[in-house]
Amino acid sequence: MKRTTLKIFIILIFAFLCCRYFDFSTNEIINYSFILSASIDILAVALAVTAIFFTVIDRYKDKQEEPKPIERLCFPILKEMCENVLGILFTVILMVAISIFESLLVTFTFPTYMGKFSIPNFIYLAGFLFILLILFDITKSVLKLTSGLFISNSDTDSNNNDKYISFLKICKKLDAKHFNELLEYTKILVVKQTMEKDQKK
């Protein structure tokens, strides 16, 4: 939360300084038409990416024996992605509101030390920078999610996982009595392994 607040504060300071020292009245980028259009496009892309990942993860879970680890891995990342999409939406709504009252806001006069500062330009620039920052966070979330789901750390880990899956499939064929016997024997093996490791030390 502190990092997010710091980022927003830096964006506001940067936007304020830009609007104070530069005149954006004829700028083709820092204007209502371009920024709102680009922001809506970014919002649409962010929504599409989030929806696609929900679908991919849902299908990925269906093919797994144990979906819980995948849920624990994906939930924080998807939650962050949804929050980012909401952040873009709220920023777009703010820009629309500012554009409605732009003709009134441009009539405000500021002291000479404020330079070329304009409220609409400040909101458009700060909002667009905020949306670009969110887009960067979404990109990082996508990379983190794909790395966690589809890229194994090593061939050894993959082989071990395959062995555990095969073992669990065999265990499911046991009835309650024989499963309990297997469980007790497994506990004995764990104790034996621990003792052997202690002896080596």
Phi, psi and omega in degrees: 000318180296320180295320179296316179298319179296317179298316179298318180298317179296318179298316181297318178296315181297315180297320179298314181295320178297316182289336179283321187258347182237145178263114182258013185297331179248010181286136183279345181260310182276073176209161186303314187299308184290310187296316180295319179297314180295321181294320178294321177298316179296320177299317179297317179296317180297319177297317180296315180299315180297315180297319180297318182290326174299318180293315181298314182294321179298316178290324178295321179296322182297334183268358182259147177291320181237097182284344184302313179301323179293320179297317180296325180287317190274329188303311181298323182289315179293324177298317179295320179296319178295319178296322177296318178297318177298322177299317177297317181300313180296323178294319178297317179299318178298318179296319178297317179297318179295320181295328179295321183257017184299318181299330177280321184291327181290346179280347179293134177253142181241159177302159184298330181290349177279354176063231184264022185300135177222131182300310180301315180298321179297314180295316181297313182293312180297317180296318181292319176296321178296319179294320178296322176296317178297319179298322176296318178296320178297319178299317177296320180296319178297316179297317180296319182292315180293323179294319181289328185271316195245353181246111180282152182291324180197167178294328180296315179300319180296317179296318179298318179297320179297322179294317179296320180296316179297320179297317180295323178297320178292319181299328181294341180279347182279146173279178186299318183297309183288332176294320177296322177297317178297320180298315179295319179294322178297320178298320179296319179297320179297317178297317179298318179298319180295318179297319180296321178293321179295322181293325180292328179290000000 
